[in-house]
Amino acid sequence: MTVLVLYATVEGHTRKIAEHAAAQLEASGHGVVLADVREPGFAIPGRFDGVLLCAPIHMGRYPTPVEQFLIDWKAALADVPTALVSVSLGICSGNSEDRAEAEGYPAKLEKKTGFHIAKVHHAAGALKFLEYDFFKRMMMRQISTKEGGPVDTSKDYELTDWAALDRFLGEFADDVALAARA
Ligand SMILES: Cc1cc2nc3c(=O)[nH]c(=O)nc-3n(C[C@H](O)[C@H](O)[C@H](O)COP(=O)(O)O)c2cc1C
C-alpha cells in the first residue's frame, strides 16, 4: 500500500510534522510519497491507497493551495481513506473559546471546498520567536500571552504532542490497510 503525504507550511513546522508522519507510516509497512501541496508533481491522488494532508492555520485559515487541492481532487480523495493533521496554536490555548475556534477550522475548510475529511487530528504547532521578524514576534507574543502559552521570545517552542500524533497515524495506517483489502 502506498500513502501520499502532502503538506503546506509557512514557517516549516508542518513540514517537520509531515516528515515525521511519512517516517511513521513507512515504519508501519506502507510505501510513502511526501510532497509539498504547492508542487505535487506526479504526487496526485488516484494513484495512492490513502492520502494524509498536513496543514497549518495562519490568520484563521489554511493556506490557499490546501483549499485548491481539495477542490481539484475531491472526487479521487473520496475513494480512499483521507485524513487531515490540522496544525494550530489555538488548539493548545488555555482559553476554551480559542480551542473551539481551532477545532472548527476543518468544518470551515469543508464549507469552502465541499469535501468532508472524515479523520482529523489537531496538533499544536510551534512558536518560532527566533525566526520571526520584529512585528511578527510581538504579535505572536501577544497571542501567546492571551492563550496562556510561552512568552519568552529568546527561545523557540514546539508544542506538538508527538505521542498523540503517533496514535492517530497508527489508526490511519490501519484504515489504509483495511480499505485496500476490502
Ligand atoms: C503569522 C502567524 C499567524 C498565525 N495565525 C494563527 C491562527 O489564526 N490560529 C492559530 O491557531 N494559530 C495561528 N498561528 C500558529 C501556527 O499555526 C503555528 O505556528 C504553526 O506551527 C505554523 O505552521 P508552519 O510552521 O508549518 O507554518 C499563526 C502563526 C503565525 C506565525
The ligand as a Tripos MOL2 file, in Angstrom:
@<TRIPOS>MOLECULE
LIG
   31    33     1     0     0
SMALL
NO_CHARGES

@<TRIPOS>ATOM
      1 C1          1.6800   34.9170   11.3340 C.3       1 LIG1
      2 C2          1.0640   33.7380   12.0400 C.ar      1 LIG1
      3 C3         -0.3200   33.6480   12.1410 C.ar      1 LIG1
      4 C4         -0.9080   32.5650   12.8340 C.ar      1 LIG1
      5 N1         -2.2660   32.5120   12.9190 N.ar      1 LIG1
      6 C5         -2.8370   31.5270   13.6690 C.ar      1 LIG1
      7 C6         -4.2520   31.4860   13.8460 C.ar      1 LIG1
      8 O1         -5.0070   32.2930   13.3260 O.2       1 LIG1
      9 N2         -4.7510   30.4880   14.6450 N.ar      1 LIG1
     10 C7         -3.9550   29.5570   15.2440 C.ar      1 LIG1
     11 O2         -4.4800   28.7050   15.9700 O.2       1 LIG1
     12 N3         -2.6090   29.5370   15.0440 N.ar      1 LIG1
     13 C8         -2.0360   30.5000   14.2850 C.ar      1 LIG1
     14 N4         -0.6800   30.5180   14.0960 N.ar      1 LIG1
     15 C9          0.1350   29.4470   14.6670 C.3       1 LIG1
     16 C10         0.5800   28.4530   13.5800 C.3       1 LIG1
     17 O3         -0.4900   27.6290   13.1850 O.3       1 LIG1
     18 C11         1.7440   27.6140   14.1400 C.3       1 LIG1
     19 O4          2.8180   28.4750   14.4300 O.3       1 LIG1
     20 C12         2.1850   26.5260   13.1800 C.3       1 LIG1
     21 O5          3.1980   25.7610   13.8260 O.3       1 LIG1
     22 C13         2.6770   27.1000   11.8540 C.3       1 LIG1
     23 O6          2.9900   26.0480   10.9870 O.3       1 LIG1
     24 P1          4.0950   26.1860    9.8570 P.3       1 LIG1
     25 O7          5.4320   26.3490   10.5970 O.co2     1 LIG1
     26 O8          4.0630   24.9200    9.1190 O.co2     1 LIG1
     27 O9          3.7480   27.3700    9.0230 O.co2     1 LIG1
     28 C14        -0.0830   31.5670   13.4080 C.ar      1 LIG1
     29 C15         1.3150   31.6600   13.2830 C.ar      1 LIG1
     30 C16         1.9000   32.7340   12.6130 C.ar      1 LIG1
     31 C17         3.4000   32.8210   12.5300 C.3       1 LIG1
@<TRIPOS>BOND
     1     1     2 1
     2     2     3 ar
     3     2    30 ar
     4     3     4 ar
     5     4     5 ar
     6     4    28 ar
     7     5     6 ar
     8     6     7 ar
     9     6    13 1
    10     7     8 2
    11     7     9 ar
    12     9    10 ar
    13    10    11 2
    14    10    12 ar
    15    12    13 ar
    16    13    14 ar
    17    14    15 1
    18    14    28 ar
    19    15    16 1
    20    16    17 1
    21    16    18 1
    22    18    19 1
    23    18    20 1
    24    20    21 1
    25    20    22 1
    26    22    23 1
    27    23    24 1
    28    24    25 2
    29    24    26 1
    30    24    27 1
    31    28    29 ar
    32    29    30 ar
    33    30    31 1
@<TRIPOS>SUBSTRUCTURE
     1 LIG1         1 GROUP 0 **** ****
